[in-house]
Amino acid sequence: MQRSLFLLLLMGQCSFFMCHLYEYHFISESKTWEEARDYCRETHTDLATVYDMTNVKSLRLIFPRRRQEGAWIGLRSDPEKENRKWHWSLPGVEFSSTENDWHDNQPNNQNDAQNCMQIINHKWKNVNCAQKAKFVCCNGSHFRVVDDSMTWPEAQSYCRDQLTDPVSGLTQLKKDERLLIGLFRDTWRWSDNSSSSFRNWDPNCFDDDKQQKCAVSNGSGKWSSDDCRKKKPFFCYNDKIVLIKESKTWEEALKHCKRYQYDLVSITNPDQQRLVQVRAEKAETDYVWMGLRYTCVLDLWFWDSDNLVCYENWASGGKSDRCDESGAMDKKGPHEWFGRSKDEELNFICALRKSG
């Protein structure tokens, strides 16, 4: 009876609660990319990092409707200093250099311009991103082969408009056709050193030349690149989550966060999961505490913020429902959740308490 009453009191929070861990600001003053970066670091956290289409929508909402000129975001390419790096297009899917299915003598990077990927009879071949081919989109376990030939940026844009993304990950597709897949490489890096591989280039403005370039987001949310020395308005962000590299028990971590007007972080959707796992990767312990606890009295897991666990990312066998356990995230991919003894000393992640 007590458990049922508690569930009824909290039920609405699964639908309506949304903790904002990340906040964007549009700055109308025109500055070069480096000037904009310095301004954002002084007054906010950094130039805007974008993790997924939810973030793209957030930028669009604060972009002035009548403004024609785009605004700087925190993405810059510097080929002379940065080596190219392979990424999967789908946010949250990490590429491992030890897991691949290349054709012989691949990747060969002919003419230093083959930065996108095509699958041919189950094997991978790097191709020029401007080369047109059929491609495959995915939405979870559902695949759709598109017979219209497009460039890789066009294919990515099409998939995101119709389904989710170009197929990403090694186990998602086995086809005996020549199809573009969601693997690409570039020299673009985020100002705050985020590992986000998300890109949202306008296919008509995609420019992968050798010059130093900085990324611009327009009112539609699509990106182009421009000379970093030009002056433009820009987007900053405020990060409302912080990794504490001190090892504490769960209760000690909770008290530490609250002392500074924070809470141990709650995760209520996949977008928040991606933001938190970026911080977890930099921890000095194998796991990091979250604000997740188990109560034997009510026989359920819940967040310290009194929210039910509506979204879950438990590892297989990671949840044992023991009375002495609290929730922690694995610092390594896929950043799943585990029940750990609340007396274990771990790094932890705090989130700024909601105002009002």
C-alpha positions as CSV (number, residue, x, y, z in Angstrom):
1,M,0.0,0.0,0.0
2,Q,2.8,2.4,0.9
3,R,4.7,1.6,-2.3
4,S,1.6,2.1,-4.4
5,L,0.9,5.5,-2.8
6,F,4.4,6.6,-3.4
7,L,4.2,5.5,-7.1
8,L,1.0,7.4,-7.6
9,L,2.5,10.6,-6.1
10,L,5.4,10.4,-8.5
11,M,3.8,9.0,-11.6
12,G,3.3,12.4,-13.3
13,Q,7.0,13.2,-13.0
14,C,7.9,10.6,-15.7
15,S,5.9,12.7,-18.2
16,F,6.6,16.3,-17.0
17,F,9.9,16.4,-15.2
18,M,12.8,17.7,-17.3
19,C,16.1,18.6,-15.7
20,H,18.0,21.0,-17.9
21,L,21.7,20.0,-17.7
22,Y,22.8,22.2,-20.5
23,E,21.8,25.8,-21.4
24,Y,22.5,27.8,-24.5
25,H,22.8,31.6,-25.0
26,F,22.8,33.6,-28.2
27,I,25.2,36.5,-28.2
28,S,24.4,39.1,-30.8
29,E,27.7,40.9,-30.6
30,S,30.0,40.1,-33.6
31,K,33.4,38.6,-32.8
32,T,36.0,36.4,-34.5
33,W,35.8,32.7,-33.5
34,E,38.6,33.0,-31.0
35,E,37.2,36.2,-29.5
36,A,33.9,34.5,-29.2
37,R,35.5,31.5,-27.5
38,D,37.3,33.7,-25.0
39,Y,34.1,35.6,-24.2
40,C,32.1,32.4,-23.6
41,R,34.8,31.1,-21.3
42,E,34.8,34.3,-19.3
43,T,31.1,34.7,-19.0
44,H,29.6,31.2,-19.4
45,T,31.3,27.8,-19.9
46,D,32.5,27.8,-23.5
47,L,31.4,28.1,-27.1
48,A,28.4,25.8,-27.8
49,T,29.0,22.1,-28.1
50,V,26.2,20.2,-29.9
51,Y,25.6,16.5,-29.0
52,D,22.4,15.6,-31.0
53,M,19.3,16.9,-32.8
54,T,17.7,17.9,-29.5
55,N,20.6,20.4,-29.0
56,V,20.1,21.6,-32.6
57,K,16.4,22.3,-31.8
58,S,17.5,24.2,-28.7
59,L,19.8,26.5,-30.8
60,R,17.1,27.1,-33.3
61,L,14.7,28.2,-30.6
62,I,17.0,31.0,-29.4
63,F,18.2,32.1,-32.9
64,P,16.7,35.5,-33.9
65,R,14.1,34.8,-36.6
66,R,15.0,37.7,-38.9
67,R,18.7,37.3,-38.7
68,Q,20.2,36.0,-42.0
69,E,23.8,35.6,-40.9
70,G,24.8,32.4,-39.1
71,A,26.5,32.3,-35.7
72,W,29.7,30.6,-34.5
73,I,29.5,27.3,-32.5
74,G,32.5,25.7,-30.8
75,L,33.6,23.4,-33.7
76,R,36.9,24.2,-35.5
77,S,39.1,22.3,-38.0
78,D,42.8,22.6,-38.0
79,P,44.3,19.8,-40.1
80,E,47.9,20.9,-39.4
81,K,47.5,20.2,-35.7
82,E,44.8,17.5,-35.5
83,N,44.8,14.1,-37.0
84,R,41.7,12.9,-38.7
85,K,39.5,10.6,-36.5
86,W,36.8,8.1,-37.5
87,H,33.3,8.6,-36.0
88,W,29.9,7.0,-36.3
89,S,27.2,9.4,-37.4
90,L,24.7,8.3,-34.8
91,P,25.2,10.1,-31.4
92,G,26.2,7.8,-28.6
93,V,27.7,5.1,-30.9
94,E,31.5,5.0,-30.3
95,F,34.0,3.9,-33.0
96,S,36.7,1.5,-31.9
97,S,39.8,1.1,-34.2
98,T,40.1,-2.5,-33.1
99,E,36.6,-3.3,-34.4
100,N,36.4,-3.0,-38.2
101,D,35.7,-4.9,-41.4
102,W,37.9,-3.3,-44.0
103,H,38.6,-4.5,-47.5
104,D,42.2,-5.4,-48.2
105,N,44.5,-2.4,-48.3
106,Q,41.9,-0.2,-46.7
107,P,41.6,2.5,-45.7
108,N,44.0,3.8,-48.4
109,N,42.9,7.4,-48.4
110,Q,43.5,7.9,-52.2
111,N,44.3,11.5,-53.0
112,D,44.0,12.4,-49.3
113,A,40.2,13.0,-49.8
114,Q,38.4,9.7,-48.9
115,N,36.8,10.5,-45.5
116,C,33.4,8.6,-45.8
117,M,32.6,5.0,-45.8
118,Q,30.8,2.5,-48.2
119,I,30.0,-1.1,-47.5
120,I,30.7,-3.5,-50.4
121,N,29.8,-7.2,-49.9
122,H,30.0,-6.9,-46.1
123,K,33.4,-5.1,-46.3
124,W,34.3,-1.4,-45.8
125,K,35.9,0.9,-48.4
126,N,36.7,4.5,-47.8
127,V,35.3,6.9,-50.5
128,N,35.2,10.5,-51.3
129,C,32.3,12.2,-49.4
130,A,31.1,13.9,-52.6
131,Q,30.8,10.5,-54.4
132,K,27.1,9.6,-54.9
133,A,25.8,6.1,-54.0
134,K,22.8,4.3,-52.5
135,F,22.7,4.3,-48.8
136,V,20.9,2.9,-45.8
137,C,19.0,4.6,-42.9
138,C,18.2,3.0,-39.6
139,N,15.8,3.6,-36.8
140,G,16.8,1.2,-34.0
141,S,16.6,-2.3,-35.6
142,H,14.6,-1.1,-38.6
143,F,16.6,-0.6,-41.8
144,R,15.7,1.2,-45.0
145,V,17.8,1.1,-48.2
146,V,17.4,4.2,-50.2
147,D,17.8,3.6,-54.0
148,D,18.4,7.3,-54.8
149,S,22.1,8.0,-55.1
150,M,23.3,10.9,-52.9
151,T,26.6,12.2,-51.5
152,W,27.4,11.2,-47.9
153,P,26.3,14.6,-46.4
154,E,23.1,14.5,-48.4
155,A,22.4,10.9,-47.3
156,Q,22.9,11.9,-43.6
157,S,20.6,14.8,-44.0
158,Y,18.0,12.6,-45.7
159,C,18.1,9.9,-43.0
160,R,17.7,12.5,-40.2
161,D,14.7,14.0,-41.9
162,Q,13.0,10.6,-42.6
163,L,14.2,8.3,-39.9
164,T,17.1,8.6,-37.5
165,D,20.6,8.4,-39.0
166,P,22.7,6.6,-41.6
167,V,23.3,3.0,-40.3
168,S,26.0,3.1,-37.5
169,G,27.7,0.3,-35.7
170,L,29.2,-3.0,-36.8
171,T,26.3,-5.3,-36.1
172,Q,23.5,-3.3,-37.6
173,L,23.6,-4.3,-41.2
174,K,24.8,-7.1,-43.5
175,K,24.0,-6.4,-47.2
176,D,25.5,-7.6,-50.5
177,E,25.3,-4.1,-52.1
178,R,27.3,-0.9,-52.4
179,L,25.9,1.3,-49.7
180,L,27.1,4.3,-47.9
181,I,27.1,3.8,-44.1
182,G,27.4,6.3,-41.2
183,L,31.1,6.2,-40.7
184,F,33.2,9.2,-41.5
185,R,36.4,10.9,-40.4
186,D,37.4,14.6,-40.0
187,T,39.7,17.0,-38.3
188,W,36.9,19.0,-36.6
189,R,37.2,19.3,-32.8
190,W,35.1,21.1,-30.1
191,S,36.4,24.1,-28.2
192,D,35.7,22.4,-24.8
193,N,37.5,19.2,-25.9
194,S,34.2,17.3,-25.9
195,S,34.3,13.9,-27.6
196,S,30.9,14.6,-29.4
197,S,31.0,13.2,-32.9
198,F,27.7,14.8,-33.9
199,R,27.8,16.8,-37.1
200,N,24.9,18.6,-38.9
201,W,26.4,20.0,-42.1
202,D,24.2,21.6,-44.7
203,P,24.9,19.3,-47.7
204,N,25.0,22.4,-50.0
205,C,27.6,24.1,-47.8
206,F,29.8,21.1,-46.9
207,D,33.5,22.2,-47.2
208,D,36.3,19.7,-46.3
209,D,39.3,21.6,-47.7
210,K,42.7,22.0,-46.0
211,Q,42.3,25.5,-44.6
212,Q,41.5,26.3,-41.0
213,K,37.8,26.6,-40.7
214,C,35.2,27.3,-38.0
215,A,31.6,26.1,-37.9
216,V,28.6,28.3,-38.3
217,S,25.0,27.4,-37.4
218,N,22.2,29.1,-39.2
219,G,18.5,29.6,-38.4
220,S,17.5,26.2,-39.7
221,G,20.1,24.5,-37.5
222,K,22.2,23.4,-40.4
223,W,26.0,24.1,-40.3
224,S,28.5,25.6,-42.7
225,S,32.1,26.6,-42.3
226,D,33.8,30.0,-42.7
227,D,37.1,31.8,-42.1
228,C,37.6,31.9,-38.3
229,R,38.8,35.5,-38.6
230,K,35.5,36.8,-39.7
231,K,33.2,38.5,-37.1
232,K,29.9,36.9,-36.4
233,P,27.4,36.5,-33.5
234,F,27.8,33.2,-31.6
235,F,26.3,30.7,-29.2
236,C,27.7,30.1,-25.7
237,Y,26.6,27.4,-23.3
238,N,26.4,27.0,-19.5
239,D,27.2,23.6,-18.2
240,K,25.0,22.6,-15.2
241,I,26.8,19.4,-14.4
242,V,30.3,18.9,-13.0
243,L,32.5,15.9,-12.4
244,I,34.1,15.9,-8.9
245,K,37.4,14.0,-9.0
246,E,37.3,13.2,-5.3
247,S,36.5,9.7,-4.1
248,K,33.7,9.6,-1.6
249,T,30.9,7.2,-0.5
250,W,27.5,7.8,-2.0
251,E,26.2,9.7,1.1
252,E,29.4,11.8,1.3
253,A,29.0,12.6,-2.4
254,L,25.4,13.6,-1.9
255,K,26.3,15.9,1.0
256,H,29.2,17.5,-1.1
257,C,26.9,18.3,-4.0
258,K,24.2,19.8,-1.7
259,R,26.8,21.9,0.1
260,Y,27.3,23.9,-3.1
261,Q,23.6,24.1,-4.1
262,Y,23.9,21.1,-6.4
263,D,22.4,17.6,-6.3
264,L,23.8,14.3,-7.4
265,V,22.9,14.1,-11.1
266,S,19.6,12.5,-12.2
267,I,19.2,11.1,-15.7
268,T,15.7,11.0,-17.1
269,N,16.2,10.6,-20.9
270,P,18.9,9.5,-23.5
271,D,20.0,13.1,-24.2
272,Q,20.9,13.6,-20.5
273,Q,22.6,10.2,-20.5
274,R,24.9,11.4,-23.3
275,L,25.8,14.6,-21.5
276,V,26.6,12.8,-18.3
277,Q,28.7,10.1,-19.9
278,V,31.0,12.7,-21.5
279,R,31.9,13.8,-17.9
280,A,32.2,10.2,-16.7
281,E,34.9,9.4,-19.3
282,K,37.2,11.8,-17.5
283,A,36.8,10.3,-14.0
284,E,39.7,8.8,-12.0
285,T,37.7,5.9,-10.8
286,D,36.1,3.1,-12.9
287,Y,32.6,4.2,-11.9
288,V,31.0,7.5,-10.9
289,W,28.1,8.0,-8.5
290,M,24.8,9.3,-9.8
291,G,21.8,10.4,-7.6
292,L,20.3,6.9,-7.9
293,R,19.4,4.9,-4.8
294,Y,17.4,1.8,-3.9
295,T,14.9,1.6,-1.1
296,C,14.1,-1.8,0.4
297,V,11.0,-0.4,2.2
298,L,9.4,0.5,-1.2
299,D,11.3,-2.1,-3.2
300,L,12.3,0.3,-6.0
301,W,15.0,2.4,-7.5
302,F,14.5,6.2,-7.5
303,W,16.5,9.4,-7.9
304,D,17.5,11.5,-5.0
305,S,15.5,14.3,-6.7
306,D,12.4,12.1,-5.9
307,N,11.9,11.2,-9.5
308,L,11.1,7.7,-10.7
309,V,13.5,5.8,-12.9
310,C,11.5,6.4,-16.2
311,Y,14.6,6.0,-18.4
312,E,17.1,3.2,-17.7
313,N,20.5,2.2,-18.9
314,W,21.3,-0.7,-16.6
315,A,24.0,-3.2,-17.6
316,S,23.0,-6.8,-17.9
317,G,23.1,-8.1,-14.3
318,G,24.1,-4.6,-13.1
319,K,21.0,-4.2,-10.9
320,S,20.7,-6.6,-7.9
321,D,18.2,-4.6,-5.7
322,R,20.3,-4.9,-2.6
323,C,19.5,-2.6,0.3
324,D,23.0,-1.3,0.6
325,E,23.4,-0.3,-3.1
326,S,23.3,3.0,-4.9
327,G,23.6,3.7,-8.7
328,A,26.9,4.4,-10.5
329,M,27.8,4.8,-14.2
330,D,30.7,2.9,-15.8
331,K,33.3,5.5,-17.1
332,K,34.0,3.4,-20.2
333,G,31.6,2.8,-23.1
334,P,28.7,2.0,-23.3
335,H,28.5,3.9,-19.9
336,E,25.9,1.6,-18.4
337,W,24.5,1.7,-14.9
338,F,25.5,-0.6,-12.0
339,G,24.4,-1.0,-8.5
340,R,27.4,-0.5,-6.2
341,S,27.8,-0.7,-2.5
342,K,27.0,2.8,-1.1
343,D,30.2,2.6,1.0
344,E,32.4,2.3,-2.0
345,E,34.4,5.5,-2.6
346,L,34.0,6.9,-6.2
347,N,34.2,10.1,-8.1
348,F,30.7,11.6,-8.7
349,I,28.7,14.0,-10.8
350,C,26.8,16.9,-9.5
351,A,24.0,18.8,-11.3
352,L,22.9,22.4,-10.5
353,R,19.7,22.4,-8.5
354,K,16.7,23.8,-10.4
355,S,15.9,27.4,-9.5
356,G,12.4,28.4,-8.3
